[in-house]
Amino acid sequence: MTKTTKKAMNTMMTAACAGAAFCCACAASHTVILSVLGAIIMASIIICALVLVLLVLLVLAASAHTPLARITA
């Protein structure tokens, strides 16, 4: 290999390594962001489910005290 070829290869490899490192850092940060968003979405779903259960229980408790429910029960 000539001196120019070696220099070109070194420059190319350095650029490739820098690009790969940037890609890894970018992928890692996106993984963290996606994990946080996933946790927020899961928490929202759980909270919505709990609120829905409480509303159903509230409706059932309220309907049990109406006169129509007492007659039909």
C-alpha positions in Angstrom: 0.0 0.0 0.0 1.2 3.4 -0.7 1.3 6.2 1.8 -1.7 8.0 0.3 -3.8 4.8 0.3 -3.0 4.2 4.0 -3.9 7.8 4.8 -7.2 7.5 2.9 -8.0 4.2 4.7 -7.3 5.7 8.1 -9.4 8.7 7.4 -12.2 6.5 6.1 -12.0 4.2 9.1 -12.0 7.1 11.5 -15.1 8.6 9.9 -16.8 5.2 9.9 -16.0 4.7 13.7 -17.3 8.2 14.4 -20.5 7.6 12.5 -21.0 4.3 14.3 -20.4 5.9 17.7 -22.9 8.6 16.9 -25.4 6.0 15.7 -25.0 4.0 18.9 -25.4 7.1 21.1 -28.5 8.1 19.1 -30.0 4.6 19.4 -29.3 4.5 23.1 -31.0 7.9 23.7 -34.0 6.8 21.6 -34.2 3.6 23.6 -34.4 5.6 26.8 -37.0 7.9 25.4 -39.1 5.0 24.2 -38.8 3.3 27.5 -40.0 6.4 29.4 -42.9 6.9 26.9 -43.9 3.3 27.3 -43.9 3.6 31.1 -46.0 6.8 30.8 -48.5 5.1 28.5 -48.8 2.0 30.7 -49.4 4.2 33.8 -52.1 6.1 31.9 -53.8 2.9 30.9 -53.7 1.6 34.5 -55.0 4.9 35.9 -57.9 4.9 33.3 -58.8 1.3 34.1 -58.9 2.2 37.8 -61.1 5.2 37.2 -63.4 3.2 35.0 -63.7 0.5 37.7 -64.5 3.2 40.4 -67.1 4.7 38.1 -68.8 1.4 37.6 -68.8 0.7 41.3 -70.2 4.1 42.0 -73.0 3.6 39.4 -73.8 0.2 40.9 -73.9 1.5 44.4 -76.1 4.5 43.4 -78.5 2.3 41.4 -78.9 -0.1 44.3 -80.6 2.6 46.4 -83.2 3.7 43.8 -86.8 2.5 44.5 -87.0 0.8 41.0 -84.0 -1.3 41.9 -85.5 -2.3 45.2 -88.8 -3.3 43.5 -87.1 -5.4 40.8 -84.5 -7.0 43.0 
